Amino acid sequence: MPSQTFYLLGEDVSTAKTIEVNPSQSLEDLKLLIAAHFAITDPNGIGFLGKDAVLTETSEVTTAPGPVPITIDGHAVRDPPSPRKLPFVGNFFEVYPDHLGNHQRLFDQYGPVIKTDNMGRITYQTNDPAIAAIALAESDFFTKKINEAHPLYALKNASAGVFLGDTDTEEWRVAHKFLPPALGPKAVRHYAPTMQKTVEDAFKVLDHLDEQGEAWNVYYYMLKLGSQAVGKLTLGLDFQHFTSPSAPVHEMVHSIAEMLSLNKKVTSKGDWYNKLPFGDPKRLRDLKARIEEMVGESIEVASRGGVEDLPLQDAALKADNMVDYAIRATDNKGQKLPQSSLVWALVVATGAGFTTTSSLLSWLIYGLCTYEGMQDRLLQELIDHGFDENTQITAELTDKLDFLDKYIKETQRRHNPSFQPGRTAKCDLILPGGYKLPKDAVIIPALHHIHNNPEIWDNPFRFNPDRWDTEEVKNRHKAAYIPFATGQRMCIGFNFALQEIKVFLPKLVYRYKFTREGDGPIEYDPMFQLIRPNNLYVRAERRVKWPPRSDQSTTA
Ligand code: HEM
């Protein structure tokens, strides 16, 4: 077979490779062949340069005088740009404290892939959905491998939960077979009554705060509410967060939160520190043991009921909660989730579940008080669907609430709580646009910046739920909106989260009118894993009257 030599434009000609090419193959097949040889992640962007023009036929490529330069999306290959570094701190002060605002500025200045060095930790970020989709697909190019550069590295070693681990492990595969069915769309539907009871239990506290004329910190109460629901439905535990306005946050919730921050502290120093018999490392070991003990108790209580084993899907539809599910669910070989994976899979699902939903709930309340007309439109939609305080919310009802759906989507676009799902390059590779990434580099699809990228979204900084009806948004790139990430390592709890929100928000909006207390800037904590409003205070006033149905007011 004839052969041709090729090299990547931008690299030295001496790197050229000789490749056998069948002259009768299509140009598309030739691009696939070249992509495989040069680890080019998207073959569609490959171009072949002739002496005077771009070569568009395989026969032209094979007969051109070699070596033939390869372009990617019309570019030579190049290192991702990076701001100028300062000694020791690198780009730290280019990025922090306002990493959301600063990354936006860096994307505007340098383009869709940027490299930053924050005190020695090198990461790559992208706001391009096409690159995000490539990174998040588990493939020959990328995987979730949590190495020193990964944003979850500090959490990986100390807690070791399978969902904080690498994809390429037997433990993750087993947990990933067992747990997602319990959080599938059908399975979470039967959790709706428990979700509703949870928010209704919070009413007496919110009513009391209203009677006292008190404003409250939204994140604090949403943390209580979000974790109350997740606690019941993952661990079967009642955290008693709404027995009174000052009811303490349950030991499980603050233990998980404290464990997350201790992990960061302990693993940011050498391994010797971890072995100290006192201080933070000891506290961390004690906490881990206590958490295991608490989850172990939940498992024991659930087992004591003498429950029957069931195939995965049936168990998902019948279980009272995820512990109950996990001890019953049996795969087609009659095997169960091993006890060794069970405890930490449940701890991580609980932690991932409440930190995220409580942040999103907080942003949803922020939107009610900030964006003109939202509260009225949400309320009107409820009234028009015959909603009242006795309504039992079901998925059939929430499926009809179009504006609610658009409002949630727009909030997750504009104020997404999670922002850094990192993926690791398995080899030296070339991204669309010609950006080179070395093996083991961690790239973060920057969710906030993808969701607010002006190349994709018209007027992205405007909060506009109606954009979700437009053709432009309906035809967007599949990774232009990925609040729960995408690919095999995406969120397994998204059905749960969305259903919970669709039960909580209507109940809250029907009962209360929310107004913001104070009008200073809202701050977020740049060192927290999630974006949440730290200093948002609201008044929730009980409604005493509701608008008429739209059809009645039109008739009138
Ligand atoms: C608004 C709510 C939520 C948001 C925005 C969210 C977002 C995410 C994102 C972006 C990831 C991917 C992380 C990565 O790729 O590195 C993820 C993973 C995960 N989420 Fe969620 N999540 C939410 C709610 C939940 C809930 C309610 C649960 C459980 C009940 C849950 C359990 C998990 C688990 C176990 C993973 C790890 C999956 C894996 O590594 O294979 N999440 N979530």
Residues whose N, C-alpha, C, O or C-beta is under 5 A from the ligand:
A	BS01	HEM	F163 V348 A349 A352 G353 T356 T357 L360 S418 P421 G422 P483 F484 A485 Q488 R489 M490 C491 I492 G493 F494 F496 A497
